[in-house]
Amino acid sequence: MGSAAPSLSSPDVLCPSCTSRSPTLPDCSRRSGRSTSARSSRSYAISPADDEKRCSSRLFSARSLSSFINPSPNVTMLQDSLLNPRPRWLIDAFALLAAHRFLEVRQVAGALGLDGRVVTGVFEGLVGEGLLQTLTPTTLSLGHLRPTAFALTRAGVACVVAGVDDPPTRHVVRPLTSSFTLAHELLVNEFALVLQHLHADHTLRLLSWWTARDRIAEVTHLAVKGRVVRVPLVADALAIVEHRGLRTGLLIEIDMGTVSARTMRQKFAGYHAWWNDGGPARRFGLSATRVVTVAPAPRRMKRLRDLSIEAVDGRGSGLFWFLPHEAVDVAAPGRLLGAVARVGKANDEDLRPLFAS
């Protein structure tokens, strides 16, 4: 509690409003040698980079990164041969994977305006070369399967950060504890990509995007039946956006339908107590804050909204906003601007836009 507001220039912050000069990108090629087999689709740890993969010093010009993301001023694209060049969009695709750790083909294609079939063909080839690995999410609670996700291997990461004296640690893909965690984090990434798209379209300004727990986690205490209960408040992400001159912090909670009603009610009560005590202004320097819960199904969304109302003496609060999963779609980013949200206040059943019109 009480820590300083985050700096937008921190390396842990994804800030698409930052700009840099167009990078000069080294050509990266594989030395001849033994082939690299594809990574297992069920393995989440990254194997050590192969000695065969090195970046050469020959330079060529390339366009700057897209306005969706600028993770580093020195992004490298692998190129086997000038006679068989990689697609130019691969620079941006690798940049997206470096920033978000793993994405589905649909997400990459939606973010970059590409045909998903083309992206699939290129990515599958890069898996065979050991530059990408596949990850398989599990979404049993959602009642449907998510497609395979792709991530950079250490060899792929090495090509992204080649030529950087002090590579940013956020580019390293850390191991996942489960395929269910992967499915959850893919949905977190979806929200980030939608906001980045709206930023690029000048619909709003995405000032920062945080996911690191030590940057956004808080703790509050509630009096429950005569005893003090410690309530951790760990959102999945914090987005600071500016829309029509109003700066707002969005504490984003991606719900997968697995957390108990008791736990969610207590968390809503904790958020409200923290907010009522000036927590957002003290921690993040924000005067306007919303806790945005993205739910997997209408019935679950209604249940969560009811719990938020119960948590605040049956009155609810304008602090709590609820969206269905389908409202956050990189293939249709404008959907997030429509009347798709419900507020966690009693006797307020209207659908509203998340951002003030």
C-alpha positions in Angstrom: 0.0 0.0 0.0 1.1 3.6 -0.6 3.7 2.9 -3.2 4.4 5.5 -5.9 2.4 5.8 -9.0 4.0 3.9 -11.9 6.1 5.6 -14.5 4.9 5.2 -18.0 8.5 4.8 -19.1 9.1 1.7 -17.0 10.2 -1.3 -19.0 7.3 -3.3 -17.4 4.8 -0.9 -19.0 3.5 -1.5 -22.6 3.1 2.1 -23.8 2.1 2.3 -27.5 2.2 6.1 -27.3 6.0 6.0 -27.1 7.8 6.5 -30.4 11.2 5.9 -31.7 13.1 6.3 -35.0 12.8 3.6 -37.6 15.2 0.8 -36.7 17.9 -0.7 -38.9 17.4 -4.4 -38.7 20.2 -6.9 -39.0 19.7 -9.9 -41.3 19.6 -13.0 -39.2 20.4 -16.4 -40.7 21.0 -20.0 -39.6 24.4 -21.6 -39.9 24.4 -24.9 -41.6 24.3 -27.9 -39.2 21.9 -30.3 -37.6 18.2 -29.5 -37.9 16.1 -28.4 -35.0 13.0 -30.4 -34.3 9.7 -28.7 -33.5 8.9 -28.1 -29.8 6.2 -30.2 -28.2 2.8 -28.5 -28.2 2.4 -29.5 -24.5 5.7 -28.1 -23.3 5.6 -24.7 -21.8 9.2 -24.3 -20.8 11.6 -23.0 -23.4 14.6 -25.2 -24.4 18.1 -23.6 -24.6 18.8 -21.8 -27.9 20.7 -23.9 -30.4 24.3 -23.0 -31.2 23.5 -23.1 -34.9 21.3 -20.0 -34.7 23.3 -16.8 -34.9 22.6 -13.3 -36.2 24.9 -12.0 -38.9 26.1 -8.4 -39.1 24.8 -7.6 -42.6 22.2 -4.8 -42.4 19.2 -4.0 -44.5 16.5 -1.3 -44.2 13.0 -2.1 -43.0 9.9 -0.1 -42.1 9.4 0.8 -38.5 7.2 -1.2 -36.2 3.5 -0.7 -36.4 1.9 1.6 -34.0 0.3 -1.3 -32.2 3.5 -1.9 -30.2 7.1 -0.7 -29.8 8.8 -3.1 -27.4 12.3 -2.2 -28.5 14.1 0.1 -31.0 16.2 -2.8 -32.2 13.9 -5.6 -33.5 15.5 -8.2 -35.8 13.8 -10.4 -38.4 15.2 -13.7 -39.4 15.9 -14.2 -43.0 17.1 -17.4 -44.5 17.9 -16.1 -48.0 17.5 -12.9 -50.0 16.1 -15.1 -52.7 13.4 -16.5 -50.4 12.6 -13.5 -48.1 10.4 -13.7 -45.0 7.2 -11.7 -45.2 7.7 -8.1 -44.0 4.9 -8.4 -41.5 7.0 -11.0 -39.6 8.8 -8.1 -37.9 5.6 -6.9 -36.3 4.5 -10.4 -35.6 7.7 -11.2 -33.7 7.3 -7.9 -31.8 3.8 -8.8 -30.7 4.9 -12.2 -29.6 7.8 -10.7 -27.7 5.5 -8.3 -25.9 2.6 -10.6 -25.1 4.6 -13.9 -24.8 2.1 -16.0 -26.7 -0.8 -15.3 -29.1 -3.2 -17.3 -31.3 -3.0 -16.9 -35.1 -6.4 -15.2 -35.0 -5.0 -12.5 -32.6 -1.8 -11.9 -34.7 -3.9 -11.7 -37.9 -6.4 -9.4 -36.3 -3.8 -7.1 -34.9 -1.9 -6.8 -38.1 -4.7 -7.0 -40.6 -3.6 -10.3 -42.2 -5.2 -13.4 -43.5 -5.1 -16.0 -40.8 -4.3 -18.8 -43.2 -1.2 -17.0 -44.4 0.0 -16.5 -40.8 -0.7 -20.1 -40.0 1.5 -21.3 -42.8 4.4 -19.1 -41.9 4.2 -19.8 -38.2 4.1 -23.6 -38.7 7.2 -23.4 -40.8 8.9 -21.4 -38.0 8.0 -24.1 -35.5 9.8 -26.6 -37.6 12.9 -24.4 -37.6 12.8 -24.0 -33.8 12.0 -20.3 -33.8 8.5 -20.7 -32.5 6.8 -23.2 -30.3 3.2 -24.2 -30.0 1.2 -24.2 -26.8 -2.2 -25.9 -26.3 -4.7 -24.1 -24.0 -7.4 -25.8 -22.0 -10.7 -24.1 -21.4 -13.0 -26.7 -19.9 -14.9 -24.2 -17.9 -15.8 -22.2 -21.1 -17.4 -25.2 -22.9 -15.3 -24.8 -26.0 -11.8 -25.3 -27.2 -9.3 -22.5 -28.0 -6.9 -22.9 -30.9 -3.2 -23.5 -30.5 -1.1 -20.6 -29.4 2.4 -19.7 -30.6 5.3 -18.3 -28.6 8.9 -17.4 -29.4 11.5 -20.0 -28.4 14.8 -18.8 -27.0 16.2 -18.8 -30.5 13.3 -16.6 -31.6 13.8 -14.3 -28.7 17.5 -14.0 -29.5 16.6 -12.7 -33.0 14.2 -10.1 -31.6 16.7 -8.7 -29.2 19.8 -9.1 -31.3 22.0 -6.1 -31.2 20.6 -4.8 -27.9 23.2 -4.4 -25.2 20.8 -4.7 -22.4 17.8 -6.8 -23.7 14.5 -6.1 -21.8 13.6 -9.0 -19.6 9.9 -8.8 -20.6 10.8 -10.5 -23.9 11.6 -13.8 -22.2 8.8 -16.3 -22.3 8.6 -17.7 -18.7 7.2 -21.2 -18.2 3.5 -21.7 -17.6 2.1 -23.7 -14.8 -0.8 -25.1 -16.8 -2.6 -25.0 -20.1 -5.5 -23.5 -18.3 -3.3 -20.6 -17.3 -2.4 -20.2 -20.9 -6.1 -19.9 -21.9 -6.7 -17.3 -19.2 -3.7 -15.2 -20.3 -4.7 -15.4 -23.9 -7.9 -13.6 -23.0 -5.8 -11.0 -21.1 -3.7 -10.5 -24.2 -6.9 -10.1 -26.3 -7.9 -7.1 -24.2 -4.5 -5.5 -24.6 -4.6 -6.0 -28.4 -8.1 -4.4 -28.6 -7.0 -1.4 -26.7 -3.8 -1.1 -28.8 -6.0 -1.2 -31.9 -8.3 1.6 -30.6 -5.2 3.6 -29.7 -3.8 3.2 -33.2 -7.1 4.3 -34.6 -7.0 7.4 -32.4 -10.3 6.4 -30.8 -8.6 6.5 -27.3 -5.2 6.8 -25.9 -3.7 3.8 -24.2 -1.2 5.4 -21.8 0.0 2.2 -20.2 -0.7 -1.5 -19.8 0.5 -3.4 -16.7 0.3 -7.1 -15.9 3.2 -7.5 -13.4 1.7 -8.5 -10.0 4.2 -6.4 -8.0 3.1 -3.3 -10.0 -0.7 -3.7 -9.7 -1.4 -5.9 -6.7 -2.9 -4.5 -3.5 -4.1 -5.7 -0.2 -7.0 -4.4 1.9 -8.6 -5.6 5.2 -12.2 -6.1 6.0 -14.0 -6.6 9.3 -16.0 -9.8 9.0 -18.0 -11.1 12.0 -15.8 -9.4 14.5 -12.4 -10.3 13.0 -10.1 -8.7 10.5 -9.8 -10.5 7.1 -6.9 -9.8 4.7 -8.1 -9.6 1.1 -5.6 -9.6 -1.7 -6.5 -7.5 -4.7 -4.7 -8.9 -7.7 -6.2 -7.8 -11.0 -5.1 -9.5 -14.3 -4.1 -6.1 -15.8 -4.2 -2.4 -15.3 -4.9 -0.3 -18.4 -4.7 3.5 -18.1 -6.6 5.0 -20.9 -7.7 8.5 -21.9 -11.0 8.9 -23.8 -12.3 12.4 -24.7 -10.0 14.0 -22.2 -10.9 11.8 -19.3 -8.1 9.6 -17.9 -9.4 6.3 -16.4 -7.7 3.3 -14.8 -9.3 0.0 -15.8 -8.5 -2.9 -13.3 -9.2 -5.8 -15.6 -10.4 -9.2 -14.2 -10.7 -12.0 -16.7 -13.2 -14.5 -15.2 -13.1 -18.2 -16.3 -16.0 -19.3 -14.2 -13.9 -21.2 -11.7 -13.7 -18.9 -8.6 -16.3 -19.5 -5.9 -19.1 -17.0 -5.2 -17.8 -16.4 -1.7 -14.4 -15.5 -2.9 -15.7 -13.2 -5.6 -18.1 -11.4 -3.1 -15.2 -10.9 -0.7 -13.0 -9.5 -3.5 -15.7 -7.1 -4.7 -16.1 -5.9 -1.1 -12.3 -5.5 -0.8 -12.1 -3.5 -4.0 -14.8 -1.2 -2.8 -13.2 -0.6 0.6 -9.8 0.1 -1.1 -11.4 2.5 -3.6 -13.4 4.2 -0.8 -10.2 4.7 1.1 -8.5 6.5 -1.8 -6.5 3.5 -2.9 -6.4 4.2 -6.7 -5.3 7.8 -6.2 -2.7 6.8 -3.7 -1.3 3.9 -5.6 -1.7 4.9 -9.2 -2.4 8.6 -9.2 -5.9 8.0 -10.6 -9.0 10.0 -9.9 -11.3 7.7 -12.0 -11.1 4.0 -11.7 -13.2 1.0 -12.8 -13.0 -2.7 -12.0 -13.9 -4.4 -15.3 -14.8 -8.0 -15.0 -15.0 -10.0 -18.3 -17.2 -13.0 -17.9 -17.5 -16.1 -20.0 -21.3 -16.4 -20.3 -24.4 -14.3 -19.6 -25.5 -16.4 -16.6 -22.0 -16.1 -15.0 -21.9 -12.3 -15.7 -25.3 -11.9 -14.0 -24.1 -13.9 -11.0 -20.9 -11.8 -10.7 -22.8 -8.6 -11.0 -25.3 -9.7 -8.3 -22.4 -10.6 -6.0 -20.9 -7.1 -6.5 -24.2 -5.5 -5.5 -24.5 -7.8 -2.4 -20.9 -6.9 -1.4 -21.8 -3.2 -1.1 -24.8 -3.4 1.2 -27.2 -4.4 -1.6 -26.6 -1.0 -3.3 -23.7 -1.9 -5.5 -21.3 0.7 -6.9 -20.4 2.4 -10.1 -16.9 1.1 -9.5 -17.9 -2.3 -10.9 -18.4 -2.9 -14.7 -19.1 -6.2 -16.4 -18.5 -7.4 -20.0 -19.0 -10.7 -21.8 -16.0 -12.3 -23.3 -17.3 -11.7 -26.9 -17.2 -7.9 -26.3 -13.4 -8.1 -26.4 -12.4 -9.3 -29.8 -9.3 -8.2 -31.8 -11.2 -9.0 -35.0 -13.8 -6.5 -34.1 -12.2 -4.0 -31.7 -14.9 -1.4 -32.2 -17.3 -3.7 -30.3 -15.7 -2.6 -27.0 -17.0 0.9 -27.7 -20.7 -0.1 -28.0 -23.3 -0.5 -25.3 -22.0 -3.9 -24.1 -21.3 -3.3 -20.4 -23.4 -3.5 -17.3 -22.8 -1.5 -14.1 -22.8 -3.3 -10.7 -25.5 -1.0 -9.2 -28.9 -2.1 -7.9 -31.9 -1.3 -10.2 -29.6 -0.4 -13.1 -30.2 -3.0 -15.8 -29.2 -0.9 -18.8 -26.4 -1.8 -21.2 -23.9 1.0 -21.3 -20.7 1.8 -23.2 -17.6 1.2 -21.1 -16.2 4.5 -22.2 -18.3 7.7 -21.8 -19.8 8.8 -25.1 
